[in-house]
Amino acid sequence: MLQNHPGEASFPVKPDWNAKVTLRLTDRERVAAHGMLTLAIITLGLAGIGGGVVSDLTEPFPAGWWFVGICAMLGAVCLSVMIFLLSRAATRRVKEQQRYCATAGISLPYPELYRQALQLDGVNAVGNWSETLENWPCERRAKTQRMPTFVSFSLLTVDEQKSSLDADWGILTRADYLRMVEALKQGLHTREFVRDAVGPQRDALFDRLSALTGIPSSEIASLLSSSATGGPNAIPALIWAWDWWRIFPMTRGAYIADLITEDEAWATLLQVSEWIHALFGDLASYHRNLRIGHAYWSNNFADVQARMKTLEAFEANANGLSIVGVPWTSRPSSVLPDHVTGGWMRLLEMDDAAAFDNDDEDSDLDADDRVLN
């Protein structure tokens, strides 16, 4: 199974004979290809000119025809070598992706359960890898296997991914990651949403979110009173999709940054995926809730509209991503943690308890919230 080429939207990657094919040649191959083309032009030109001259002679000149034949053969060989080099370049992206997976020990496609989890990070799928734990070919895989040198794509280094995690999440260590994941599981932003949604400005909040998303304010208000998820379990949806979705890119990034093992990454992703499949009835309901949560967090119309278009494009599958077609399998509510099934009142109780814990310093959740916002 092939994915897209890193950084490109077309899925899956295919041999490509377009005008950019020479860009995927190494420097040596490019020099060789240009040299072969030059030699082919010279030798075939000499063969053509020599053939014309020899054919006009009145006396037989066998050596002339030998010269013409040798030049023609050399020209054909040079052209063949050049075509071979261009063929390597045209198929390089395909072969190097296959070589990467073989070296890393990645067998695609993943089991359906794993693909259901990766589908939930679809908002990041276009341009990135959607079918593997790493969303970009990474140096992290070279920790246990010696990676070959690739021409068509570069490996994301551990330090580059750490820089990204630090910039986006304030995460540089394993402890940072574990603390942030736990905060999101517990409802880092969902608690703030509940506090505002039951406060004196609730109507203004619902109207603002409706204006940002185009979703009726009555539907947004219903997030506190019913599932509003399209799922079989009548549990308040709140904005759980927003908190839980953030765990996916963070966990994939933490793996690439060598903060967690592959088994640890999958354990987290599969657990959160199970919760999402228990709370929401389908992918569209999950995305709708994610949009509301993102609007609450960002409070920015341009950003909200961009996120909506990205999600709609993913659902429409304009790029032919196979991850979009993974069937949605609902889970029973029994898999959900108590602080989700207990509704928003339980969240507020937990939040009040955290407020009185440690009089001299902020709670971990508050500290993490400042990092994210």
N, C-alpha and C positions, 0 to 999 in steps of 0.2 A: 504494500500500500504506500503510495506517495502522497506527500503533502504539497503545499505551495512552496515556491522558492522563498526563503526568508526575505521579508520586505516587499513581496509582491502579492497582489490579491488573487491572481489567477490560480485556480485549484482544479486538479493537481498540476504539478509542474510537468512540462512535456519537453521533448527535444525542440529546440528553437533555432530556425535558420534565418532569423531576421537580420537586419543590417548591423545589429550590435553583437553578432556572433563573435567577431574578432576581439571584443573586449574580454571574452572569457578565455583567451589564449594567454599563456604565460609569456614573459618577455622573450624567452628563447624560442618558444613556438611562433611568436609573432614575427621575429626576425627570420626564422626558417621559412614561414609561409610566404613572406614578402620575397625572400630569396628564391624560393621555388617558382613563384609567379614570374619574377624577372627572368630567371633562366628559361622558363617555359616560353615566354614571349620571344626571347632571343633565339632559342634553338628552333622553335616552330617557324619563326620568321626566316631564319636561314634555310630551313627545309623548303619553305615555300618559294623563296627566291631562287635557291639552288635548283629546285625542280623545274622552274620556268626556264632557267638558263640551259640546263642539260637537255631538256626536251626540244629546245630550238637548235641544238647542234646537229649538223649534217653528218658528222662522223660519230660512230659509237664511242661513249666515254663511260665505261663501267664504273670507274672510280668515283665519278660524279654522283652516280646513283647510290653508291655505297655511302657517300657523304650525306646525301639527302636522307637516306634511310636512318642513319645513325642519329642525325639531328632530330628527325621526327620521333624516334624512339626515346631519346633523352627528353624531349619536350613532353611526351606523354607521361613519362615517369615523373617529371617535375610536377605536372598537373595532378597526377594521382596522389603524390605526397601532400600537395597543398590541400586537396579535397579531403584527404585523411585527417589532416590537422584541423580543418574547419569542422569536420564531422565530430571529432573529439570535443571541440568547443561547444558544438550544438547540443551534444548529449551530456555534457559535463555536469550540469546541475542535477540531472536525474541520477547519474552514476555516483556522484559525490554524496547525494542524500542517502542513497542505498548503502554506500560504504560507511557513512556516519552511523546509520542504524545498526549495521552489522557489527561494527567495532564496539558500539555502545551496548550491544546485546538487546536492542529494542526490537520486539516482534510485533508488527502491526497487522491487523488492527488490534487494539486493546480489547479486553472483554467488555461486554455491553455495559456492565455496572460502572466501569471506569469511564467509558465514553459518555454515559449519562451525567457523570460529574463534570467532565470537561465541557459538555454542552452548556453548562450554567455560566461558564466564563466566555460565552460566545461574543460578548460585546468587544472582546479583545482579539477575536479570531482572525479578522481580515488583515492580511499582511503578516500575521504571526502564525506559528504552528498551532493547530487546533487539535491534533490527534495524539500528541505526546505530552508527558508531564512538563518538559521544558517547552516553553513557547518560542524558543529560539535555540539554534544549535549552540551548545555551550562547552566551555572548557572543563566544567564540572565533571563531565563524563570521562575526561582524561585522567581522573584521579585513580581509577582502577584499570583503565585500558589506555594503551598508547594510541592517541589519535593521529591519523595521517595528516599531512598538510593539504589543506583545501584551497582551491583557486576561486571557486564560484561563490563561496560565502565564508565569512569570518566567524570564528567562535567567540561567543560572548564570554569574557573573562569573569572570574570570581570577583575581582575588585570592581569591575564595571558594574556588576549587578549589585554589589554592596553599596556603591555610590548611589545607584538608583533607589534602593530600599531606604537609604538614609535620607535622600531628598524627598521621597514620597511619604515615608512613614516614620522616620526617626529611628529606623532599625539598623543596628550594626552588629548585634550579637544574637546568639541563640536565645538568651534570656529576654531580650527585647522582643523578639518574634513571638515567643510563647506567651508573654504578657499581653501583647497586642491581640493575638488570636483569641485568648480567653476573654478579653474585654469585648471583642466583637461578638463572640458567642453569647455573652451575657447581655448584649444589647447596648453597646456603647452609645449609639445615636438614637436607638429606639426609645431609650429611657427619656432622653431629652425631648423627643417628639411627644411622648405621652404626657410629660409634664406640661408642655405648651398646649397640647390638644385638650387637656381638661382644665386649663387655666381660664382666666377672664377674657383673654384675647383669642379664644378658640375659633370663633367665627371669622375673625380677620385672618387667622392662620389658614383656615380651610379655603377662604376666598383667594388668598395669595397663591397657595399651591395649585388651585384650580386654574388661575390665570397663567401660571408658569407652565403647566402641563397640558391644559385643555381637557382635563378630566373633571367631571362635575364635582362640585364641593360636597354634595350629598354622598357621593361614593367615597370621597376621602374621609368624611366624618364616620362612615360606616366601618372604617378600618378598626375602630375601637369597640364596635358593638357586635360585629359578626365576622365571619371568616373573610368575606369579600375576596376570595382567592380562587373560586371555581373548583375548590377541592371538596372532598366528602366530609372533612372534619371542621365542625363549627367552632373554630378557634380564631380569636381576633388576629388579623394579619399584621396590624401595626405597620412598621416599615422594616420587618425582619429581612426581606430580600436585600435591602441595601446593606445592612450590617453583615449578613452572611456572604453576600457576593464578594465583598472586599477581601474575604479570607482566601479566595481562589487565586487572584493574581499575586497576593502577598506570599502564599504558600509556594506557588510555583517559583516565584522569585527567590524565596528563602532556600529552596533546593538548589537552584542555579548558583546561589551565593555560598553554598556549602555550609549552611547553618543547620540544616537538618538532613536526615537520610531520605532516600527514596521511599522506604517503607513508612517512615513518619509522615512524609508529605501525603501519601495516599491514604493513610489512616485518617488524617484530618479532613481531606477532601471528600472521602466517602462518607464520613460521619455527617458533615454539613450537607452534602448532597441528599442524604437520607432525610434529614430534617426538612429541606426545601421540598422534596417530593412528597412529604407528608402534609405540609402546610398548604401547598399550591396544587391546583388541579391540572395545570398545563403550563407550557413554556410561556405563552402569552400572558397569563395571569401573573406569573413570576416577574416577567419583564415590566408589567404595568406597575406592580408594587415597587420594583426597583426604581422606576422613573419617579415615583412619588417621593421615595426616600432620597434620591439624588437631588430632587428639587428642594426638599427641606434642607439638605446639607449645604448645597451650593447657593441657593437663593439667587440664581443668575439666569435670566431668560435665555441668553445666547447659549450658555452651556447646556441648559435643559433641552433646548431644541436640537442641539447637536447630538446629545445622547439619544433622544427619541429617534432621530433619523438613522443613527447607527444601529439601534435595536430593530427598527422596522426593516432596514436593509438586510440584517442578519436573518430575520424571520422570513423575508421574501427570498432569501438565498440567491441573490444575484450573482454570487461568485461560485456557486455550485459546491459549497462546502458540505461534505458528507456528514459532518457532525450535526448539522441542522436536522437531519432526518432521523436521528436517534429517537426511538419511541419513548414517551413519557410514561413512567410506571409509578403509580401512586403508592404511598406507604401508609400504614396505619398510624393513628395519632399516638399510639403507645411508644413510638420511637422518639417522640419529642421530649425535650427536657421539661422539668416542672415549671421553670420560670416562663416558659412559653405557653403551656397549657393552662397555667394559673391566671393568664390574662394580664391586662395592664395594671391592675391593682397590686398584683404580686410584684411587678417590676418597681412600682413606686415604693413599696415596703422595703425591697432590697436596696433601693437608692437611698432611702432615709437611713437605713442601718449603716450604709457606707459613709454617710455624711458625719455620723458621730464616732466613726472609727478613726483614731489618730487625730487628736486635737491640734497637734503641732505641725502637721504636714498634710498636704493634699492626698487624696486617695489615688491609687494607681489609675483608676478609670478616668479621673479628672485630668491627671497628668497626660495620659494618652490622648484624651480628647483635645488638649491644647496642641499636641503634635499634629493631629489630623486636620485640625481646623485653622 
